[in-house]
């Protein structure tokens, strides 16, 4: 997917900057560009059905992201250590018990989501996650980061100074290129001065990861207040203290929500495009390899079965041109028969220059075949056929390299490209396999 420049600008606008930095201008056209790119990726007729089937889950995710972009949804993942109060904070923001809350490790075992009631018009969706330090942490941590991949914004919850593991997790999350907010939960445990000092300390620890204004104090489940009146002494529950975080999320959703969703969708689509390209290339290589092998075997047999010395090599040359035509179709760069013939001639000329002795041996074998008798005819024919087989493999691989480069030999030209192909192939192994296969076919025909 093209457009690395615009999504880089989008990402930069959510990277913490100095207070004296000039204000960034929004790229209001980015969501439309991303939506168009997603539709193009989903509808691209050049993506083979086999690739779409193999990557069905990835394409389904792109479809979901396109719907989110069209509906203006913003997905917010809530991360943190076990017992830091992630689920409680989600519930406090929602104003209802949407996420399970418990005192034991492992309460949150899978990702869940619910729309944020107070900001339903903004399409805000909260995603709760397992704790980053669960006992089976490797599996659950992987799940948490997978959720981050499909979220547009991350709220990281802590309940005191950041541990080494928490800071490492923040760095990992920052690497996903998602904007981060840091919520100091259970802030009611600290006095006003102590809370201010802790917030300032946290801001210093996350420089470059979280913007100073996005480090906020919250109390998802404040400790109850002790009340003494004429009825005696009792504990009175206090409402959650999450107004500052809620307003910050609302502001981001209203101002940047669609842009954030576009950024996330664009990054995912870019990765998917690379994966699709790799799959297509792999599929093409596999098809091309089988095609080259089939033509090499056909040529090897044609050379082995033709009793006329030398002439068999010339007759079989037509198979090489036909093979190159088929290869060009595999790579989506069709060649005419004339273009294919010229390409084969170019490759053959380089092969002759590189392998004169081998081609001379092949001509000798062709002559010998006409005067041999009995089993020696089969053996000699198989040897000559193997040489034809090998020559076709070389021509096919060289033509494949030319097509992969977009009908170009590259800066170093055909000579270097063909030499690289010759050097990369195990000649003895190919000749041995070719002789065995051709000899087996010849014996079957004789029988």
C-alpha positions in Angstrom: 0.0 0.0 0.0 1.4 3.3 -1.0 1.4 6.4 1.1 4.1 6.0 3.7 4.4 9.7 4.0 0.9 10.5 5.1 0.6 7.9 7.7 4.0 8.9 9.1 2.7 12.4 9.4 -0.4 11.1 11.2 1.8 9.0 13.6 4.0 12.0 14.3 1.1 14.2 15.4 0.5 11.7 18.2 4.1 11.4 19.3 5.0 13.5 22.4 6.6 16.9 21.5 8.1 19.8 23.3 5.8 22.4 24.7 7.4 25.1 22.4 6.9 23.0 19.2 4.6 24.6 16.6 1.1 23.2 16.4 0.5 20.3 13.9 -2.1 20.7 11.2 -4.6 17.8 10.8 -4.6 15.8 7.7 -8.3 15.7 7.2 -8.1 13.9 3.9 -6.3 10.9 5.4 -9.4 8.9 6.5 -10.8 9.1 3.0 -7.5 8.0 1.5 -7.3 5.1 3.8 -10.9 4.0 3.1 -10.2 4.1 -0.6 -7.0 2.1 -0.1 -8.9 -0.5 2.0 -11.6 -0.9 -0.7 -8.9 -1.2 -3.4 -7.2 -4.0 -1.4 -10.4 -5.8 -0.8 -11.5 -5.6 -4.4 -8.1 -6.0 -6.1 -8.8 -8.5 -8.9 -5.1 -9.4 -9.2 -5.1 -11.1 -5.8 -5.5 -14.9 -6.5 -8.4 -16.6 -4.8 -6.0 -19.1 -3.2 -4.2 -16.2 -1.5 -7.5 -14.7 -0.3 -8.6 -18.1 1.1 -5.3 -18.6 2.9 -5.5 -15.1 4.4 -9.2 -15.0 5.0 -8.9 -13.8 8.6 -6.7 -10.9 7.6 -9.1 -9.8 4.9 -12.0 -10.1 7.3 -10.1 -7.8 9.7 -9.6 -5.2 6.9 -13.4 -5.4 6.2 -14.1 -4.7 9.9 -11.6 -1.8 9.9 -13.3 -0.3 6.9 -16.7 -0.6 8.7 -15.2 1.1 11.8 -13.8 3.9 9.7 -17.1 4.4 7.9 -19.1 4.4 11.2 -16.6 6.6 13.0 -15.7 4.1 15.8 -12.7 4.5 18.0 -11.4 1.4 19.8 -9.5 1.9 23.0 -7.5 -0.9 24.6 -7.0 -0.9 28.4 -3.7 -2.4 29.5 -1.9 -2.9 32.8 -0.5 -5.1 35.4 -2.8 -7.6 37.3 -4.6 -5.8 40.2 -3.8 -2.3 38.8 -7.5 -1.9 38.2 -7.9 -2.2 34.4 -11.4 -3.8 34.4 -12.6 -1.5 37.2 -11.4 1.5 35.2 -13.3 0.3 32.2 -16.4 -0.1 34.2 -16.1 3.3 35.7 -15.7 4.9 32.3 -18.7 3.0 31.0 -20.8 3.7 34.1 -21.8 0.0 34.4 -20.4 -3.4 35.2 -19.3 -4.5 31.7 -16.0 -6.1 32.7 -15.3 -8.8 35.3 -13.5 -7.4 38.4 -11.8 -9.7 40.9 -9.0 -9.7 43.5 -7.3 -12.9 42.3 -4.9 -13.2 39.4 -6.4 -14.2 36.1 -9.8 -12.5 36.3 -9.6 -11.2 32.8 -8.8 -14.2 30.6 -9.9 -13.0 27.2 -10.6 -9.7 25.4 -14.1 -8.2 25.8 -15.5 -5.0 24.5 -18.5 -2.7 25.2 -19.6 0.7 23.9 -18.9 3.6 26.1 -22.3 4.8 27.2 -21.4 8.4 28.0 -19.8 8.8 24.6 -22.0 6.6 22.4 -22.4 9.3 19.8 -18.6 9.3 19.4 -18.5 5.6 18.7 -16.0 4.9 21.5 -15.4 1.2 22.2 -13.4 0.0 25.2 -11.4 -3.2 25.0 -10.3 -4.8 28.3 -7.2 -7.1 28.2 -5.5 -9.7 30.4 -2.9 -8.4 32.9 0.6 -8.2 31.4 2.1 -10.2 34.3 -0.4 -13.1 34.5 1.0 -16.4 35.7 0.8 -17.8 32.1 2.0 -14.5 31.0 3.5 -15.4 27.7 0.2 -16.5 26.2 -1.8 -13.7 27.8 0.7 -11.0 27.0 0.6 -12.1 23.4 -3.2 -11.8 23.5 -2.9 -8.3 24.9 -0.6 -7.2 22.1 -2.9 -8.8 19.5 -5.7 -6.6 20.9 -3.4 -3.6 20.6 -3.0 -4.4 16.9 -6.7 -3.9 16.4 -7.1 -0.9 18.7 -6.7 2.7 17.8 -5.6 4.0 21.2 -4.2 2.5 24.4 -4.8 3.5 28.0 -2.1 2.0 30.2 -3.1 1.6 33.9 -0.7 1.7 36.8 -1.3 2.2 40.5 2.1 3.7 41.6 5.6 4.1 40.2 6.2 2.1 37.1 8.0 -1.2 37.4 10.6 -2.4 34.9 8.1 -4.8 33.4 5.5 -2.0 33.1 8.0 0.3 31.4 9.1 -2.4 29.0 5.4 -3.1 28.2 4.9 0.6 27.5 7.9 0.6 25.1 6.5 -2.4 23.3 3.1 -0.8 23.0 4.7 2.4 21.7 6.4 0.3 19.0 2.9 -0.6 17.7 2.6 3.0 16.8 -0.6 3.5 18.9 -1.1 6.8 20.9 -0.7 6.1 24.6 -2.4 7.5 27.7 -1.1 6.6 31.2 -3.7 6.5 33.9 -2.5 6.5 37.6 -5.3 4.5 39.2 -6.1 4.4 43.0 -4.9 8.0 43.1 -7.2 8.5 46.2 -4.6 6.7 48.3 -2.2 9.7 47.9 -2.5 13.2 49.4 -2.7 16.1 47.0 1.0 17.0 47.1 2.1 13.4 47.0 -0.2 12.7 44.0 1.2 15.7 42.1 4.8 14.6 42.8 4.0 11.1 41.6 2.4 12.3 38.4 5.4 14.5 37.7 7.7 11.6 38.3 5.7 9.4 35.9 5.8 12.0 33.2 9.5 12.1 33.5 9.7 8.3 33.2 7.6 8.1 30.0 9.2 11.0 28.1 9.0 10.1 24.4 6.3 7.5 25.0 3.4 9.4 26.5 2.6 13.1 26.2 2.7 15.0 29.5 -1.0 16.0 29.2 -1.9 12.3 28.7 -0.6 11.2 32.1 -3.7 11.4 34.3 -4.8 10.5 37.8 -8.0 8.4 38.3 -9.7 6.4 41.0 -11.9 3.7 39.5 -13.0 2.3 42.9 -12.2 4.9 45.5 -11.9 3.7 49.1 -15.2 4.3 51.0 -15.3 7.3 53.2 -15.8 6.8 57.0 -18.9 8.7 58.2 -20.0 9.3 61.8 -23.4 10.8 62.5 -26.4 10.3 64.8 -26.8 6.8 63.5 -23.3 5.8 64.3 -20.2 5.1 62.3 -20.4 3.7 58.7 -18.5 3.4 55.4 -20.0 5.4 52.6 -19.0 4.4 49.0 -17.6 7.2 46.8 -18.3 7.6 43.0 -15.4 6.8 40.6 -13.1 9.7 39.9 -12.5 9.3 36.2 -13.9 12.6 34.8 -10.5 13.8 33.5 -9.8 10.6 31.6 -13.3 10.4 30.2 -13.1 14.0 29.0 -9.7 13.3 27.4 -11.0 10.3 25.6 -14.1 12.2 24.4 -12.0 15.0 23.2 -9.7 12.6 21.3 -12.7 10.8 19.8 -14.3 14.0 18.7 -11.2 15.7 17.3 -9.0 12.7 16.2 -11.1 9.6 16.4 -11.5 9.0 12.6 -7.9 9.9 12.0 -6.7 7.5 14.6 -8.8 4.7 13.2 -7.5 5.6 9.7 -3.9 5.4 11.0 -4.5 2.0 12.5 -6.3 0.7 9.4 -3.6 2.1 7.2 -0.8 0.4 9.1 -2.6 -2.9 9.1 -3.5 -2.7 5.4 0.1 -1.8 4.6 1.4 -4.9 6.5 -1.3 -7.0 4.8 -0.4 -5.7 1.4 3.2 -6.8 2.0 2.0 -10.2 3.2 -0.2 -10.6 0.1 2.6 -9.6 -2.2 4.9 -12.1 -0.5 2.2 -14.8 -0.8 1.6 -14.0 -4.5 5.4 -14.1 -5.1 5.6 -17.4 -3.3 2.7 -18.8 -5.3 4.2 -17.6 -8.6 7.6 -19.1 -7.7 5.9 -22.4 -7.0 3.9 -22.4 -10.2 7.0 -21.2 -12.2 9.2 -24.0 -10.7 6.7 -26.6 -11.7 6.3 -25.1 -15.1 10.1 -25.0 -15.7 10.4 -28.6 -14.5 7.6 -29.8 -16.9 9.2 -28.1 -19.9 12.6 -29.3 -18.9 11.4 -32.8 -18.8 9.5 -32.4 -22.1 12.7 -31.1 -23.7 14.9 -33.7 -22.2 12.6 -36.5 -23.6 12.4 -34.8 -27.0 16.1 -34.6 -27.2 16.6 -38.1 -26.0 14.0 -39.6 -28.4 15.0 -37.7 -31.6 17.4 -40.0 -33.5 18.7 -37.2 -35.7 22.0 -35.9 -34.4 22.2 -32.1 -33.6 18.8 -31.5 -35.2 17.0 -32.5 -32.0 18.6 -29.6 -30.1 17.3 -27.1 -32.7 13.8 -28.6 -32.7 13.7 -28.6 -28.9 14.6 -24.9 -28.8 11.0 -24.1 -29.6 10.0 -25.6 -26.2 12.2 -23.0 -24.4 10.4 -20.2 -26.2 7.0 -21.7 -25.3 8.1 -22.0 -21.7 9.1 -18.4 -21.5 5.7 -17.3 -22.9 4.0 -19.3 -20.1 6.4 -17.9 -17.5 5.6 -14.4 -18.6 1.9 -15.0 -18.0 2.5 -16.5 -14.5 4.3 -13.2 -13.6 1.6 -11.0 -15.2 4.0 -9.6 -17.8 3.0 -11.4 -21.0 5.5 -11.7 -23.9 4.8 -12.4 -27.5 6.3 -15.4 -29.1 8.8 -13.1 -30.9 9.8 -11.4 -27.7 10.1 -14.8 -26.0 12.4 -16.0 -28.8 14.6 -13.0 -28.5 14.9 -13.5 -24.7 15.8 -17.2 -25.2 18.4 -16.2 -27.7 19.9 -13.6 -25.3 20.0 -16.2 -22.5 21.4 -18.9 -24.7 24.1 -16.7 -26.0 25.2 -16.0 -22.4 25.0 -19.7 -21.5 27.2 -20.6 -24.5 29.8 -18.0 -23.5 29.7 -19.3 -19.9 29.4 -23.1 -20.7 31.0 -23.7 -24.0 32.5 -27.0 -22.9 29.2 -28.4 -21.7 27.4 -27.4 -24.9 30.2 -29.1 -26.8 29.7 -32.3 -24.8 26.0 -32.2 -25.6 26.7 -32.0 -29.3 29.1 -34.9 -29.0 26.4 -36.9 -27.2 24.0 -36.1 -29.9 26.3 -37.5 -32.5 27.1 -40.6 -30.4 23.4 -41.4 -30.1 23.1 -42.0 -33.8 25.8 -44.7 -33.9 25.2 -46.4 -30.5 23.2 -49.6 -30.1 21.3 -51.5 -27.4 21.4 -50.3 -23.8 24.1 -47.8 -24.7 21.6 -46.0 -26.8 19.3 -45.5 -23.8 22.2 -44.4 -21.6 23.6 -42.0 -24.1 20.1 -40.7 -24.9 19.4 -40.2 -21.2 22.7 -38.3 -20.8 22.0 -36.0 -23.8 18.4 -35.5 -22.6 19.7 -34.6 -19.2 21.8 -31.9 -20.8 18.7 -30.5 -22.6 16.8 -30.7 -19.3 19.5 -28.7 -17.5 19.7 -26.1 -20.3 16.0 -25.5 -20.1 16.2 -25.1 -16.3 18.9 -22.5 -16.7 16.9 -20.7 -19.4 13.7 -20.8 -17.3 15.4 -19.5 -14.2 17.1 -16.7 -16.1 13.9 -15.7 -17.8 12.2 -15.8 -14.4 14.8 -13.4 -13.0 14.2 -11.1 -15.9 10.4 -11.1 -15.3 10.6 -10.7 -11.5 12.7 -7.6 -12.2 9.9 -6.2 -14.4 11.3 -7.2 -17.8 14.8 -6.0 -16.8 18.2 -7.5 -16.3 19.1 -4.8 -13.8 22.1 -2.5 -13.8 24.7 -5.3 -14.4 23.0 -6.6 -17.5 22.2 -10.1 -18.8 25.7 -11.5 -18.5 25.9 -11.1 -14.8 22.3 -12.2 -14.2 22.7 -15.4 -16.2 26.0 -16.1 -14.5 24.3 -15.7 -11.1 21.7 -18.2 -12.1 24.3 -20.7 -13.2 26.2 -20.3 -10.0 23.1 -20.7 -7.8 22.1 -24.1 -9.3 23.5 -27.5 -8.3 24.3 -28.7 -11.8 25.3 -32.3 -10.7 22.1 -32.8 -8.7 19.9 -31.5 -11.5 21.7 -33.7 -14.1 21.5 -36.8 -11.9 17.8 -36.4 -11.3 17.2 -35.6 -15.0 19.1 -38.7 -16.2 17.2 -40.9 -13.8 13.8 -39.6 -14.7 14.5 -39.6 -18.5 16.1 -43.1 -18.4 13.0 -44.4 -16.5 10.7 -42.9 -19.1 12.8 -44.3 -22.0 12.7 -47.8 -20.5 9.0 -47.6 -20.0 8.6 -46.7 -23.7 10.9 -49.5 -24.8 9.0 -52.0 -22.7 
